[in-house]
Amino acid sequence: MLVRNPDLLVYWQAGKLLVKDLESGRAMLSSPEVVGLLDLFDRPRDAREAAAGYSEYEPRSVERGVARLTKLGLLVPAEGAQRKFSRIATWKENVASAHYHIASRDIPYLRSRRAIERDWLTLAASGRRPHRFKRYPAGWRKKLSRSADSPAPGKLEEVLEARRTVRRFSRKPVRFEDFSRIVKGTWGRTGWLDAGAIGRMPTKTSPSAGALHPIECYVLAWNVRDLPAGLYHFDVGSDDLRQLRRGDFRAEAVRCASGQSFVGRGAFLCVMTAMFERTLWKYEVESAYRVIWLDAGHLAQTFCLLSTALSLGPFTTAAIQDSVLERLIGIDGVREFPLYLCGAGVPATAQLSRT
C-alpha cells in the first residue's frame, strides 16, 4: 500500500508545473495528470485501486505511472510514511518556513585559500560595491559625541568596543571556570516569568520571542581544562553538562563548519539547535521561523561579549553543514535542527584576522 509523500510541494515556476520533495530538496517537472494521480493517494491505496479510480486512462498506464512516482519518491510505503516526521505536518502547515529551510541546507562553500581569493577577485570586478553607509544629505544634523563631563566608559562599553571575531588561537586550554561562565551565562536560566494562563516562562540573559527560548546548546569540547574531550548537551533544567559521546571531535567540528580550519584551533564549539515546536506552540504563523534566527543572534552576541570579558577569543559562523551536524549530535532535522555555531579559545598573541 502506498500514500503520497507527506513532504511534497506543488507550484508553478517559469510556466512549468513542478513538484518538490521537501526532504530531499529535489524538484521535478510535473503535469496536471501527475498531480491528479498523487491526489488519489491521500490515503493508502495500491496501484490497481488507483487505476480503478482514474477511469479516463488505461489501467496499465496508471500502474506504470504509480511505479514511476514510487521510484521518484513521490509515493511512499504507507507503513514508512506513518513513522516519518513531515516538516509540513510537524511545523503546523508552515509551508513557507519548510521551503526556505530545505533550500538553505547543506550549502557548499569554497575551502581552499586560492579558490576564495579567486572568488573575491571576481566579486571585486563584478561591479560597483554598494555604499557602506546610508546617508541623507539634507536635513538638520547634530553630531553624537561624549562631553567632557560624561562619566568614563563602563565595563560593558569597554567589552563592546573590544569585541572582535578571533581566528588565531594559542594552544593554551580554556579554564573550566571561564567555559562554565560563558555557557551558563549565554544559555542558562536566570529566573522565572509569570505569564498568567500559560504558566511560568524561563528568563535568560538574552531576549526570546514570547519568552519561549526554543534554542538548545550542544558543546564539542577538546581543549578545556578539567573537561574530558567529547560531545555534551547543556541541560538548562539541572544546570549541568551531560556527556553524549567521548572523544576529540575537533575534526568533526571543522567539517560541521564547512571546512573552516580555524574552528579546530579553538578550544570548544557550541552548536545551537532549534526546538521549533516550542515557538510554534504559541505562534502558528510563518514569521515564527524568522524569530528563532533572531533568538540565535541575541545568544551569539551574548556569547561573544562574555568571551571577550574573560579575555577569550570568540567567533561565530552560519556556514554549517546541516546533515553532518544532525548525524553527529543525533537529531532528526525536523523536530530539532541546527541553527548557528559559536566557539572560542585563548587568542594567539598576534591577531592577524579580526573582524
N, C-alpha and C positions, 0 to 999 in steps of 0.2 A: 504494500500500500504506500502511496506517495502523497505528499502535500506540497504546496507551494513554499519555497524558501521564505522564511519569515522576515528576511532582511533584504527584500527587493524594493527597488525604487524605479518607477517607470516615468519617463519625462521626454519632452521634445528638446532637441538641440540642433541648430543649423538645419532645420527642416527634416530632421531624421528622428524617428522614434527609437529610443534606447531603453534598455532595461539594465539596471546596475545591481550587482550583488554587493551590498554594503560591507560584508565581511571580508571579501577578497579585494574589493575596490575595482573589480573588472566591469566594464560597461560593454554591452553587446547590442548590435543592431537588431531591432525587433520589428513587429508589424501588428496591426490590429488583430489578426488571426492568432498570433502567438499570445498576445495579451488576453484574448478571449479564452484560449486553452489554459493559460495559467490561472485564470479566474475560476475555472471549473474545480481546481484543486485547493479551494479554500477549506476543504475538509478531506480526510483520507479517501482516496479512490485508487483503483488500478487502471491500467491503460484501456482495458476493454470497456469498463464502465464509462470512462471519459469519452471513448469513441461513440458509445450509445447516446451520450448527451450532446454530441457535436454532429447531429444527423446530416447537416448540409455537406459534410465531407466524407470521403471513403474511409471506412474503419481502419484499413491498413495505413492510410496516410496519417490519420490521427495517432495511431500507435507508433509510427515512425517518429512523429513529432514529439510524442511523450518521451521516447527513448533519447532523442537528441537533447531535449530540455533537461533530462536527468543527467546526461553526460556533462552538460554545461553547468550543472549545479543549481539550476533554477527550480527544479523539482528535487525533493529530498525524501528519503525514507521517513515515514510518519513517526516511527519509534525514535529515530535520532532527533527529529525536529522538536519533540517534546522535551528533550534534555538540553536543547540549545538555548542559550541566552540571546534572544534577539535584541539588538540595540534599540530598535523602534519600540518594541513592547516594553522592554526593561526601562527605557527612558521616557515612558508615558507618552508615546506618539510624538516625541520631539524630533521630527524628521530632519529639520534644517541642521540641528546640532549633530545628529548621526552622520549626515552627509559631509559636513565640514570635518568632523573628527576623522573619518576614514580618509578623506582627501589629504589630510596633513600628517598622516602616519608614515613612519619609516622613510622619510625623505633622504635621498642620497646626498652626501656632502663631499666636497673636494678634500683630499687628505694630504697630498704632497705639497711642500712649500712652493715648488716650481709651478704646479697647476694653479695654486691660489694666486701667486703673483701674476701669472698669465691672465687669469680671470680679472684681477684688479686693473691690469693694463687695458684690457678690453673694455672694462667699465669706464675707466677714465677717458677713453677715446670715443665712447658711445654718444656723448653729447654734453651739454652744459649741466653742471651739477645744480640741483635746486638750492635756493638760498638757505643758509644755515639757520637764520632767524627771520621771523616775520616782523615787519616794521610799518607803522602808519606815519608817513612823513608830516602830515598836517595835524594840528590839534595842540592843546595845551599840554606841556610836559613838566614833570618835576623829577629830578634825579633822586634815586634812592641811595642813601649814604648813612654811615654811622656818625653821629655827632660826637663832639669831643667829650661831652659829659655822659655818654652812654656807658653802661657797665661793660666790663671786659667780657669777651665771649665765654659762654658757659661750656661745660664739658661736652654737652650734646652738640653744640655748634662746632667745637673742635673736632669731634668724631666725624661729623658730617663732612667737614672740609677735608679730612684725612682719608675718607673712604675712596678706595681705588680697587679696580679689578687686578688681582695679582696672578701671574702665571709662571713666576720663577720662585722656587722654594729651596730651602736648605733641607738637609736630611734629619734635622733635629725632630724628635717626636713632639706632638702636641700634648700638653699636660692634660690628664683626665679631668681635672677640675675645670679647666678652661673649656674643654669639649662639652662637659656637662652643662656649664652655664649657657653655652651657645644653643645647644639642642633644647634644653628646658626653657630658656628664655625666648626661643622662637616659637616652639610648638606646644609648650606646656600650658596647663590651665592655671590662671591667676585667681579665679573665683567663680561665682555663680550669679546669673542674672534672672530675676523673677519675671517671666514672660506671661504671667497670668494663666489663661486657659490652656496654653500649650506647654506649660511646665517650666522647669528651670533650664536655662541655657548656659553653657560654659562661657567664660570670658578668657581672652588671651591678650598678649601684648600687641597683636595686630588685629585690625577690624576684619569682620567677615559678614557677608550679606545675611541678614536675619539671625546673626549670631549662631549660624548652623555649623561652621567650621568643618567643611567636608574633606579637608586635606589631611592625609596621614604622612608620617615621616619614616622612611627606612634609611639605614645607615650602612654604608660599606666602609669599614674602618680597617686600616692596615699600618698606621704609624701614630697611634695614640697610646701614650704611656699607661700601663696597667689595664689595658683593654685588649684581650686576645683578638687577633685579626679575624674578621668574619662579617657576616650579614646580620643586621639587627633591625628590630622594629621598636620604635619608641611607643610604649604603652602609656598614653596620657592619663588613663584612669588610675593606674597604680604608680605612675611617675617613675618608671624604670625601663631599662632596655631589655628586650627579650632576644636572645640569640636564636636565629633561624638556621644559620649554616656557619660552620667553622672554615677558616682558610683565608689566604691572601687573595682578594678579588680585585686587585688594582688593574690587572689586565682586562678583566671584565668591565670595570668601571670606564676604562678608556673606550672599549667597544660600545658601551651604552651611550657614551658622549660622542658618538660618530667619529671616533679615531683621534680625538684631540689629546695628544700625548701629555700635555702639561697636567691633565687631570690626575694621572698616575704618579706625578711627582709631588702632589699634595699629601695630606695625611689622612683625609677621610672625605667621603662624598655622601651628601644627603639627597635622597630621592623623594620628591613629593609626588604622591598619588592622590587621585580624587575618588571619593566615595560619592558619586554623582547623586545617588538616591537620597542622600541627606538634604541636598539643595532642592531636588525635585519634590520632596515631601511637602515643602511649603510653597515653592514657586514652580508651578507646572506651566512655564512659559519658555519660549525659545531663548530669551535673554538669560535664562538660568545658566546656560553653558558659558556665557561671557563672564559671569561673576565668579566662577571658580578660577578662571585665569587671573582675574583681578585679585582674588584672595591669595593666589600663589605669588603675585608680585609684591603684595604687602609683606608676606612672610619672608621673601627673599631679601627685601630691604632691611628688615629687622635682623635677619641672619648676618648680612654684611656689616651692619653697624655694630652688632655685638662682637663680631670677629675683629673688627678694626679697633674697638675699645680695648680688646685684650691683646693687641699688638700682633694679631694673626693676619694672614693674607687671604681674603675671601675671593671667590669667583662664582659666577652663575652662568648657566648655558641652557638654552632651549633646543640645542642641536642634539636631539635624543633619537635613539633607535628603539621605538616602542616595543616591537616584538622581542628584542633581546632583553629588555628590562622586564617585560612580563614573564618571560621564561625564567629569568634569574631569580626574581622575587617569588614567583608562583602565584600570580594574579591573573584573572581571566580577560582583562582588557575591556570588559563591558560594565560589570558592576563596580570594578575598580580599575583605573588606568593611570599611567604615568603622565605627569604634567611638566615638571621642571627639575633641574639639577642645581645644587649649590654645594660648594665644598670649600675647604680651607687647609692651610698648612702654615708652617713657620716660614716667613718670607726670606728669600735669599738677601744677602747684604746689598747687592746691586740689583735694582729693579729696572729691567730693560723693557718690560711690557706692562704698562699700567694705563688703563683707560677709564 
